[in-house]
Amino acid sequence: MTTTTASHHLSPAFPGRAPWGTAGKLRAWQQGAMERYIQEQPRDFLAVATPGAGKTTFALTLASWLLHHHVVQQITVVAPTEHLKKQWAEAAARIGIRLDPEYSAGPLSKDYHGVAVTYAGVGVRPMLHRNRCEQRKTLVILDEIHHAGDSKSWGEACQEAFDPATRRLALTGTPFRSDTNPIPFVAYEEGNDGIRRSSADYTYGYGNALADGVVRPVIFLSYSGNMRWRTKAGDEIAARLGEPMTKDAIGQAWRTALAPTGEWIPNVLAAADKRLTEVRKGIPDAGGLVIATDQESARAYAKILKKVTGETPAVVLSDEKAASKKIDKFSADESRWMVAVRMVSEGVDVPRLAVGVYATTISTPLFFAQAVGRFVRSRRRGETASVFVPTIPMLLDFANEMEVERDHVLDKPKKGSDEENPFSEEDKLLADAERLEDEETEEQLPFEALESDAVFDRVLYDGAEFGMQAHPGSEEEQDYLGIPGLLEPDQVQLLLQKRQSRQIAHSRQKPAEEADLLEKPAEARPVVTHKQLLSLRKQLNTTVSAYTHQSGKPHGVIHNELRRVCGGPPSAEATAHQIQQRIAKVQEWATRMT
């Protein structure tokens, strides 16, 4: 069997749709996945490829090959949303595969090679799709397969509907989930720790895609600020984003920052628009996307953006019938901004999106990765993406771990294995942050965001952090907003290092009383990569272990004592400077005992 061409179904124009450098041939990963599939001829195949890498092209090329070689006679594509099933049908039509995205029941017209449906649709009528699979040899393409685990009923419906399928191709950019619902047709392998994890047949991660120039590098711009709110109990609380807080306080401070009535959102949207202006100098049609928590916030953000830009942004609400048309229109024009609630966080193809504002309290690693995936699709070499985020510790962790490939963990980690699952603590926090607000009783007052301001905090790129705090509109902030939109990944790193050095030098020349604001001194904000931070935490744990044997005190007691003496949050949230202080303090205690 040959692997160089897919089939006569592929039109000559099809490869030309792929981003730069791929015309006339599949990308290396797509070709590699094709070759593995054709060699092994598996019934089930799970391909994990980072958002923007070209999963649709791979799947349709493979579908075309299977049709051409009479391995299958028809195709069923299952997608998460109505918009995506239409997007699949349009992409398939471009290579001569005709899918009906409006199919609901009954015989399919002979004009079609198959259907495109949603997981929800399969959940309603699983036997309809089972009968279709039993009548003709069927390839089922399960797009973003982790959605089949969204609910037990969806998973069971998919299992029932597609159990008789001749071939099943599962696709995802993010195989991990925060829950333990098994994903249908995905193989799980037990590790040495006794925990089962999803096992992909072919993986193409963000790190590989970035090295190949298939996706854009992402610059994260983090904004802190002072928040003040009133709790349901009637208490007024003030706190600064990014500083140590309880889980409830983090969630409340976060909601306060995103409230359109404060100053945080207007300042961050204005900064993001300045960044978009800079990016459009190199990418003239670059667009921006604000991801909102709910419809009310989305409409309020749109009003603020209109004041900032003078242009009315597209507002996409998931329950609107016109949502898909709005996305298509925005994708095709050159307008500046779109504001959306959730629905454009996954799979929606708007390649010109280059600047994003993460203005939602949804905080699972799955959603964050999918949201960032909207901005990484590369069209030509040198394009960069910029995503604005609030200074929330777990979001910064996600940003620092863009290149980490994670699988779906089917079993809960055993007690004490938090190092195996670094997201265990965050997952608990997410459950708190995402739960619906308790119904208000007569004794309770509504939560109220009272006031907020914004402070440029830092830039995160490739596991490293750059910059010190600065007021919105300041020269220091503009230094980072003004980074060119067309740069190679190594140029981004070099430019950020230069900006940082200049800012630190400028900070050291200023007398303390002339500082732009009460910022941490340059010496207290060292540039530390995520790997170096992990290394410091290990060093702290090793030092504490040694002192445990010397003092006879348990680990937990020593860590608590360190927090009491040195201040700051638990070591998992502590800065490099705070961890170094604790290491020095333990060493001081140990010296006294000798």
C-alpha positions as CSV (number, residue, x, y, z in Angstrom):
1,M,0.0,0.0,0.0
2,T,1.2,3.5,-0.8
3,T,1.4,6.3,1.7
4,T,2.4,9.2,-0.5
5,T,-1.1,10.3,-1.6
6,A,-4.4,10.0,0.2
7,S,-6.7,9.2,-2.7
8,H,-8.5,10.6,-5.7
9,H,-10.8,12.4,-3.3
10,L,-8.1,14.9,-2.5
11,S,-8.4,18.0,-4.7
12,P,-5.2,19.7,-5.7
13,A,-6.2,22.8,-3.8
14,F,-6.5,20.9,-0.5
15,P,-2.8,21.1,0.7
16,G,-2.8,24.7,-0.3
17,R,-5.2,25.5,2.6
18,A,-2.6,24.4,5.1
19,P,-0.4,27.1,6.7
20,W,2.9,28.2,5.2
21,G,5.5,25.6,4.2
22,T,3.1,22.7,3.8
23,A,1.7,23.2,0.3
24,G,1.8,20.0,-1.8
25,K,2.3,17.6,1.1
26,L,1.1,16.7,4.5
27,R,3.0,18.0,7.5
28,A,5.6,15.6,8.9
29,W,3.4,14.6,11.9
30,Q,0.3,14.1,9.7
31,Q,2.4,11.9,7.3
32,G,3.9,10.0,10.3
33,A,0.5,9.4,11.8
34,M,-0.9,8.2,8.4
35,E,2.0,5.8,7.9
36,R,1.5,4.3,11.4
37,Y,-2.2,3.9,10.8
38,I,-1.8,2.3,7.4
39,Q,0.9,0.0,8.6
40,E,-1.0,-1.2,11.7
41,Q,-4.6,-1.0,10.4
42,P,-6.1,-0.6,13.9
43,R,-9.8,-0.6,14.6
44,D,-9.3,2.2,17.2
45,F,-6.8,4.9,16.9
46,L,-6.3,7.9,19.2
47,A,-4.4,10.9,17.8
48,V,-3.4,13.6,20.2
49,A,-2.3,16.8,18.5
50,T,-2.0,20.3,19.9
51,P,-4.7,22.8,18.9
52,G,-3.8,24.4,15.6
53,A,-1.6,21.5,14.4
54,G,-4.1,20.2,11.7
55,K,-6.1,17.3,13.2
56,T,-8.9,17.9,10.7
57,T,-6.6,17.7,7.7
58,F,-5.1,14.4,9.1
59,A,-8.5,12.9,9.8
60,L,-10.0,13.8,6.4
61,T,-6.9,12.6,4.6
62,L,-7.2,9.3,6.4
63,A,-11.0,9.1,5.8
64,S,-10.4,9.7,2.1
65,W,-7.7,6.9,2.0
66,L,-10.1,4.4,3.8
67,L,-13.0,5.2,1.4
68,H,-10.7,4.9,-1.6
69,H,-9.4,1.5,-0.5
70,H,-13.0,0.3,0.3
71,V,-12.1,-0.3,4.0
72,V,-15.2,1.7,4.8
73,Q,-18.3,2.8,2.9
74,Q,-19.4,5.8,4.9
75,I,-18.3,8.3,7.5
76,T,-19.8,9.7,10.7
77,V,-18.1,12.7,12.3
78,V,-19.1,13.5,15.9
79,A,-18.2,17.0,17.1
80,P,-18.8,18.9,20.4
81,T,-20.9,21.8,18.9
82,E,-23.3,22.7,16.1
83,H,-20.8,25.1,14.7
84,L,-18.0,22.5,14.6
85,K,-20.1,19.9,12.8
86,K,-20.7,22.5,10.1
87,Q,-17.0,23.4,10.0
88,W,-16.2,19.7,9.5
89,A,-18.7,19.4,6.6
90,E,-17.2,22.5,4.9
91,A,-13.6,21.2,5.3
92,A,-14.6,17.8,4.0
93,A,-16.4,19.3,1.0
94,R,-13.2,21.0,0.0
95,I,-11.5,17.6,-0.6
96,G,-14.5,15.9,-2.2
97,I,-16.0,14.2,0.9
98,R,-19.7,15.2,1.3
99,L,-21.0,15.2,4.8
100,D,-24.6,16.1,5.8
101,P,-24.4,18.4,8.9
102,E,-28.2,18.7,9.1
103,Y,-28.9,14.9,9.3
104,S,-31.4,13.9,12.0
105,A,-33.0,10.6,11.0
106,G,-33.9,8.2,8.2
107,P,-32.0,7.2,5.1
108,L,-29.2,9.4,3.9
109,S,-29.2,10.8,0.4
110,K,-26.8,9.0,-2.0
111,D,-25.2,12.4,-2.6
112,Y,-23.4,12.1,0.7
113,H,-20.5,10.1,2.0
114,G,-21.7,10.4,5.6
115,V,-23.0,12.7,8.3
116,A,-21.7,15.2,10.9
117,V,-23.5,15.2,14.2
118,T,-22.9,16.3,17.8
119,Y,-22.2,14.3,21.0
120,A,-25.5,15.6,22.3
121,G,-27.3,14.4,19.2
122,V,-25.8,10.9,19.6
123,G,-26.9,11.0,23.2
124,V,-30.5,11.5,22.2
125,R,-30.6,8.8,19.5
126,P,-27.8,6.3,19.9
127,M,-29.7,3.4,18.3
128,L,-30.2,5.4,15.1
129,H,-26.4,5.7,14.7
130,R,-25.8,2.1,15.7
131,N,-28.2,0.9,13.0
132,R,-26.3,3.0,10.4
133,C,-23.0,1.4,11.5
134,E,-24.5,-2.1,11.3
135,Q,-25.9,-1.5,7.8
136,R,-22.7,-0.3,6.2
137,K,-19.0,-0.3,7.0
138,T,-18.4,2.9,8.9
139,L,-15.5,5.1,9.9
140,V,-16.5,7.1,13.0
141,I,-14.3,10.3,13.6
142,L,-14.7,11.4,17.2
143,D,-13.5,15.0,17.3
144,E,-12.3,16.2,20.8
145,I,-13.1,12.7,22.1
146,H,-12.7,13.9,25.8
147,H,-16.2,15.4,25.4
148,A,-17.6,11.9,25.3
149,G,-16.7,11.8,29.0
150,D,-18.6,15.0,29.8
151,S,-21.4,13.0,31.2
152,K,-22.0,9.3,31.9
153,S,-25.0,9.3,29.5
154,W,-22.9,10.7,26.6
155,G,-20.2,8.1,27.1
156,E,-22.7,5.3,27.3
157,A,-24.5,6.6,24.2
158,C,-21.3,6.7,22.1
159,Q,-20.3,3.3,23.3
160,E,-23.7,1.9,22.2
161,A,-23.9,3.8,19.0
162,F,-20.5,3.1,17.6
163,D,-19.6,-0.3,19.1
164,P,-20.3,-1.9,15.7
165,A,-18.3,0.6,13.7
166,T,-15.6,-0.8,11.4
167,R,-13.1,1.8,12.3
168,R,-13.0,4.5,15.0
169,L,-10.6,7.5,14.8
170,A,-10.5,9.6,18.1
171,L,-9.0,13.1,18.0
172,T,-8.1,15.5,20.8
173,G,-5.8,18.4,21.5
174,T,-6.2,17.8,25.2
175,P,-6.8,14.2,26.4
176,F,-6.7,15.1,30.1
177,R,-9.8,15.8,32.1
178,S,-10.3,16.9,35.7
179,D,-12.7,14.1,36.4
180,T,-12.4,10.3,36.2
181,N,-15.2,9.6,33.7
182,P,-13.8,7.0,31.3
183,I,-13.6,8.2,27.7
184,P,-15.1,5.7,25.2
185,F,-12.8,3.8,22.8
186,V,-9.7,5.2,24.5
187,A,-7.1,2.7,25.8
188,Y,-5.9,3.1,29.4
189,E,-2.6,1.7,30.6
190,E,-1.7,1.1,34.2
191,G,1.5,2.7,35.4
192,N,3.9,1.4,38.0
193,D,1.9,3.5,40.6
194,G,-1.2,1.4,39.9
195,I,-2.9,4.4,38.2
196,R,-4.5,4.0,34.8
197,R,-3.8,6.8,32.2
198,S,-5.0,7.3,28.6
199,S,-2.7,5.9,26.0
200,A,-2.4,7.7,22.6
201,D,-1.4,5.9,19.4
202,Y,0.2,9.1,18.0
203,T,1.1,12.3,19.9
204,Y,2.2,15.6,18.5
205,G,2.5,18.1,21.4
206,Y,2.8,21.9,21.5
207,G,6.6,21.8,22.1
208,N,7.1,19.8,18.9
209,A,4.7,21.9,16.9
210,L,6.4,25.1,18.1
211,A,9.8,23.7,17.0
212,D,8.4,22.9,13.6
213,G,6.9,26.3,13.2
214,V,3.4,24.9,13.0
215,V,2.0,26.9,15.9
216,R,2.8,30.4,17.3
217,P,4.7,31.0,20.4
218,V,2.5,32.5,23.1
219,I,3.4,35.5,25.3
220,F,1.2,35.7,28.5
221,L,0.8,39.2,30.0
222,S,-0.3,39.0,33.6
223,Y,-2.2,41.8,35.4
224,S,-2.5,42.1,39.2
225,G,-4.3,44.9,41.2
226,N,-6.1,45.8,44.4
227,M,-9.6,44.3,44.8
228,R,-12.4,45.2,47.3
229,W,-15.6,43.2,47.6
230,R,-18.5,42.5,49.9
231,T,-19.2,38.9,50.8
232,K,-22.6,37.3,51.2
233,A,-22.1,37.6,55.0
234,G,-21.8,41.3,54.6
235,D,-18.1,41.6,55.3
236,E,-16.0,43.9,53.2
237,I,-12.6,42.4,52.1
238,A,-9.7,43.9,50.3
239,A,-6.8,41.9,48.7
240,R,-4.3,42.0,45.9
241,L,-4.4,39.6,43.0
242,G,-1.5,37.1,43.2
243,E,-0.9,37.5,46.9
244,P,-1.5,34.5,49.3
245,M,-5.2,34.0,50.0
246,T,-7.7,31.3,50.9
247,K,-9.4,29.4,48.1
248,D,-12.6,31.3,48.6
249,A,-10.8,34.7,48.7
250,I,-9.0,33.8,45.4
251,G,-12.3,33.1,43.7
252,Q,-13.9,36.3,45.1
253,A,-10.9,38.5,44.2
254,W,-11.0,37.0,40.7
255,R,-14.7,37.7,40.3
256,T,-14.1,41.3,41.5
257,A,-11.3,41.8,38.9
258,L,-13.6,40.6,36.1
259,A,-16.5,42.8,37.2
260,P,-17.1,45.4,34.4
261,T,-17.9,48.1,37.0
262,G,-14.3,48.2,38.3
263,E,-11.1,49.5,36.7
264,W,-9.3,46.2,36.2
265,I,-11.3,45.1,33.1
266,P,-11.2,48.5,31.3
267,N,-7.5,48.9,31.9
268,V,-6.7,45.3,30.7
269,L,-8.9,45.6,27.6
270,A,-7.2,49.0,26.8
271,A,-3.8,47.3,27.2
272,A,-4.9,44.4,25.0
273,D,-6.1,46.7,22.3
274,K,-2.7,48.5,22.3
275,R,-1.1,45.1,21.9
276,L,-3.4,44.3,19.0
277,T,-2.5,47.6,17.3
278,E,1.2,46.6,17.6
279,V,0.6,43.1,16.3
280,R,-1.4,44.4,13.3
281,K,1.7,46.3,12.1
282,G,3.0,42.9,11.1
283,I,-0.2,41.0,10.8
284,P,-2.7,43.5,9.3
285,D,-5.8,41.3,9.8
286,A,-5.0,40.2,13.3
287,G,-8.0,39.9,15.6
288,G,-8.6,39.8,19.3
289,L,-10.9,37.6,21.4
290,V,-12.2,38.2,24.9
291,I,-13.4,35.0,26.6
292,A,-16.2,35.9,29.1
293,T,-17.8,34.0,31.9
294,D,-21.4,34.8,31.1
295,Q,-23.6,36.7,28.7
296,E,-24.1,39.8,30.9
297,S,-20.3,40.2,31.3
298,A,-19.8,39.7,27.5
299,R,-22.2,42.5,26.6
300,A,-20.6,44.8,29.2
301,Y,-17.1,44.0,27.9
302,A,-18.3,44.8,24.4
303,K,-19.5,48.3,25.5
304,I,-16.1,48.9,27.1
305,L,-14.3,47.8,23.9
306,K,-16.4,50.1,21.8
307,K,-15.4,53.1,24.0
308,V,-11.7,52.0,23.7
309,T,-11.6,51.3,20.0
310,G,-14.6,53.3,18.5
311,E,-15.6,50.0,16.8
312,T,-18.5,47.7,17.8
313,P,-17.1,44.2,18.5
314,A,-18.8,41.0,17.5
315,V,-20.6,39.4,20.5
316,V,-21.1,35.7,20.2
317,L,-23.5,34.1,22.7
318,S,-23.8,30.3,22.5
319,D,-27.6,30.1,22.6
320,E,-28.0,32.5,19.7
321,K,-29.0,30.9,16.4
322,A,-26.8,33.4,14.6
323,A,-23.7,32.5,16.6
324,S,-22.1,30.4,13.8
325,K,-22.7,33.1,11.2
326,K,-21.1,35.7,13.5
327,I,-18.0,33.6,14.0
328,D,-17.7,33.0,10.2
329,K,-18.2,36.7,9.5
330,F,-15.5,37.7,12.0
331,S,-13.2,35.0,10.6
332,A,-13.5,36.4,7.1
333,D,-13.3,40.2,7.8
334,E,-10.7,42.4,9.4
335,S,-12.5,43.8,12.4
336,R,-10.6,44.1,15.6
337,W,-12.5,42.3,18.4
338,M,-14.9,39.5,19.2
339,V,-16.3,38.8,22.7
340,A,-17.6,35.3,23.3
341,V,-18.9,33.1,26.1
342,R,-17.2,29.7,26.1
343,M,-18.2,28.5,22.6
344,V,-15.1,29.7,20.8
345,S,-12.8,28.1,23.3
346,E,-12.5,24.8,21.4
347,G,-12.1,23.7,17.8
348,V,-13.4,26.9,16.2
349,D,-11.1,27.8,13.4
350,V,-10.4,31.6,13.3
351,P,-6.7,31.7,12.3
352,R,-6.4,35.4,12.4
353,L,-6.9,35.5,16.2
354,A,-3.6,36.7,17.7
355,V,-4.5,38.5,21.0
356,G,-6.7,37.1,23.7
357,V,-8.1,38.2,27.1
358,Y,-8.9,35.4,29.5
359,A,-11.8,37.1,31.3
360,T,-13.4,34.1,32.7
361,T,-13.3,32.3,36.1
362,I,-13.4,28.9,34.4
363,S,-10.0,27.5,35.5
364,T,-9.6,23.8,34.6
365,P,-6.3,23.0,32.8
366,L,-8.5,21.5,30.0
367,F,-10.4,24.7,29.4
368,F,-7.3,26.9,29.7
369,A,-5.4,24.8,27.1
370,Q,-8.4,24.9,24.7
371,A,-8.8,28.6,25.1
372,V,-5.2,29.3,24.4
373,G,-5.4,27.0,21.5
374,R,-7.6,29.6,19.7
375,F,-4.6,31.8,19.3
376,V,-1.7,29.5,18.4
377,R,-2.7,28.5,14.8
378,S,0.2,29.7,12.6
379,R,-0.3,31.0,9.1
380,R,3.2,32.2,8.3
381,R,6.5,32.1,10.0
382,G,7.2,34.5,12.8
383,E,3.7,35.2,14.0
384,T,3.3,35.4,17.8
385,A,0.2,35.2,20.0
386,S,-0.5,37.3,23.2
387,V,-2.9,36.3,25.9
388,F,-3.8,38.6,28.8
389,V,-4.5,36.8,32.1
390,P,-5.3,37.9,35.7
391,T,-2.5,37.1,38.2
392,I,-4.1,33.9,39.6
393,P,-1.4,31.3,40.7
394,M,-3.0,28.3,39.0
395,L,-3.4,30.2,35.6
396,L,0.2,31.2,35.7
397,D,1.1,27.5,36.4
398,F,-0.9,26.5,33.3
399,A,0.8,29.2,31.3
400,N,4.2,28.0,32.4
401,E,3.4,24.5,31.5
402,M,2.2,24.9,27.9
403,E,4.6,22.3,26.7
404,V,3.7,19.7,29.3
405,E,1.8,16.7,27.7
406,R,-0.7,15.3,30.1
407,D,-2.9,12.2,29.8
408,H,-6.4,11.5,31.2
409,V,-6.0,10.0,34.7
410,L,-8.7,7.4,35.2
411,D,-8.0,6.6,38.9
412,K,-7.8,9.1,41.7
413,P,-4.1,9.4,42.8
414,K,-3.3,7.6,46.0
415,K,-3.0,9.6,49.2
416,G,0.3,11.3,49.3
417,S,1.0,11.2,45.6
418,D,0.4,14.9,44.9
419,E,3.9,15.1,43.2
420,E,2.5,12.5,40.7
421,N,-0.5,14.7,40.0
422,P,0.6,18.4,40.4
423,F,-2.9,19.5,39.6
424,S,-4.6,17.7,42.5
425,E,-4.7,20.8,44.7
426,E,-5.8,23.0,41.8
427,D,-8.5,20.6,40.8
428,K,-10.0,21.0,44.3
429,L,-9.8,24.8,44.0
430,L,-11.4,24.6,40.5
431,A,-14.3,22.7,41.9
432,D,-14.8,25.5,44.4
433,A,-14.3,28.3,41.8
434,E,-16.6,26.7,39.3
435,R,-19.5,25.6,41.5
436,L,-22.7,27.5,41.0
437,E,-23.2,30.2,43.6
438,D,-25.3,29.0,46.5
439,E,-28.9,30.1,46.3
440,E,-29.3,33.3,48.3
441,T,-31.3,33.1,51.5
442,E,-33.0,35.8,53.4
443,E,-30.0,36.0,55.8
444,Q,-27.5,36.4,52.9
445,L,-26.6,39.5,50.8
446,P,-25.6,39.2,47.2
447,F,-21.9,39.1,46.5
448,E,-20.8,42.5,45.4
449,A,-17.6,43.7,43.7
450,L,-17.0,47.1,45.1
451,E,-13.8,48.3,43.3
452,S,-10.7,47.2,41.5
453,D,-7.6,48.6,39.8
454,A,-5.1,47.0,37.5
455,V,-1.3,46.8,37.7
456,F,0.9,45.3,34.9
457,D,2.6,42.4,36.7
458,R,4.8,40.3,34.5
459,V,5.2,38.5,31.2
460,L,5.5,34.7,31.0
461,Y,7.1,33.1,28.1
462,D,8.6,29.6,27.6
463,G,8.6,28.8,31.3
464,A,10.4,32.1,32.3
465,E,9.0,35.3,33.8
466,F,10.0,38.8,32.8
467,G,9.2,42.3,34.0
468,M,8.2,44.1,37.2
469,Q,5.0,45.8,38.3
470,A,4.0,49.0,36.5
471,H,1.0,51.2,36.2
472,P,-1.2,50.8,33.1
473,G,-0.2,53.4,30.5
474,S,3.3,53.7,31.9
475,E,6.5,53.5,29.8
476,E,7.4,50.2,31.5
477,E,4.1,48.6,30.5
478,Q,4.4,49.9,26.9
479,D,7.8,48.3,26.7
480,Y,6.1,44.9,26.8
481,L,2.9,45.8,24.9
482,G,5.1,47.1,22.1
483,I,6.9,43.9,21.3
484,P,6.7,43.3,17.5
485,G,4.0,40.8,16.4
486,L,6.4,39.1,14.0
487,L,9.3,37.3,15.7
488,E,10.9,33.9,15.8
489,P,10.6,32.1,19.2
490,D,14.3,32.7,20.1
491,Q,13.9,36.4,19.2
492,V,10.9,36.7,21.6
493,Q,13.1,35.3,24.4
494,L,16.0,37.7,23.6
495,L,13.8,40.7,23.3
496,L,12.1,40.0,26.6
497,Q,15.4,39.6,28.3
498,K,16.6,43.0,26.9
499,R,13.3,44.6,28.1
500,Q,13.8,43.1,31.5
501,S,17.4,44.2,31.9
502,R,16.5,47.7,30.9
503,Q,13.6,47.9,33.3
504,I,15.7,46.5,36.2
505,A,18.5,49.0,35.4
506,H,15.9,51.9,35.3
507,S,14.4,50.7,38.6
508,R,17.8,50.6,40.4
509,Q,18.5,54.2,39.3
510,K,15.3,55.5,40.9
511,P,15.2,56.6,44.5
512,A,12.6,54.6,46.4
513,E,10.4,57.7,47.0
514,E,10.2,58.3,43.2
515,A,9.1,54.7,42.3
516,D,6.1,54.6,40.0
517,L,4.3,52.5,42.6
518,L,5.1,50.3,45.6
519,E,6.8,47.6,43.5
520,K,9.0,44.8,44.7
521,P,12.7,45.7,44.3
522,A,14.5,44.4,41.3
523,E,16.5,42.0,43.5
524,A,13.3,40.4,44.8
525,R,12.0,39.6,41.3
526,P,14.7,37.3,39.9
527,V,14.1,35.7,36.5
528,V,13.3,32.1,37.4
529,T,12.2,29.5,35.0
530,H,9.5,27.0,36.0
531,K,12.2,24.2,36.1
532,Q,14.4,26.3,38.4
533,L,11.4,26.8,40.7
534,L,10.7,23.1,40.8
535,S,14.4,22.6,41.6
536,L,14.2,25.1,44.5
537,R,11.2,23.3,45.9
538,K,13.0,20.0,45.8
539,Q,16.0,21.6,47.5
540,L,13.7,22.9,50.3
541,N,12.1,19.5,50.8
542,T,15.5,17.8,50.9
543,T,16.7,20.4,53.4
544,V,13.6,19.9,55.6
545,S,14.0,16.1,55.4
546,A,17.6,16.4,56.7
547,Y,16.5,18.7,59.5
548,T,13.7,16.3,60.4
549,H,16.3,13.6,61.2
550,Q,18.3,16.1,63.2
551,S,15.4,17.7,65.1
552,G,13.0,14.8,65.4
553,K,10.1,17.1,64.2
554,P,7.7,15.9,61.5
555,H,8.0,17.5,58.0
556,G,4.6,19.2,58.3
557,V,5.5,20.9,61.6
558,I,8.8,22.3,60.1
559,H,7.0,23.6,57.0
560,N,4.3,25.3,59.1
561,E,7.0,26.8,61.3
562,L,8.8,28.1,58.2
563,R,5.6,29.8,57.0
564,R,5.0,31.3,60.4
565,V,8.6,32.7,60.7
566,C,9.2,33.7,57.0
567,G,5.6,34.4,56.0
568,G,4.1,33.6,52.6
569,P,1.9,30.9,51.1
570,P,2.5,27.1,51.0
571,S,5.7,26.1,49.2
572,A,3.7,25.1,46.1
573,E,2.6,28.7,45.7
574,A,5.7,30.5,47.1
575,T,8.0,32.6,44.9
576,A,11.6,31.7,44.3
577,H,12.7,34.4,46.8
578,Q,10.4,33.0,49.5
579,I,11.6,29.5,49.0
580,Q,15.3,30.6,49.2
581,Q,14.5,32.4,52.5
582,R,13.0,29.2,53.9
583,I,16.0,27.2,52.8
584,A,18.3,29.7,54.5
585,K,16.2,29.6,57.7
586,V,16.3,25.8,57.9
587,Q,20.0,25.8,57.4
588,E,20.3,28.4,60.1
589,W,18.3,26.2,62.5
590,A,20.4,23.2,61.6
591,T,23.7,25.1,62.3
592,R,22.5,26.1,65.8
593,M,21.9,22.4,66.7
594,T,25.4,21.3,65.7
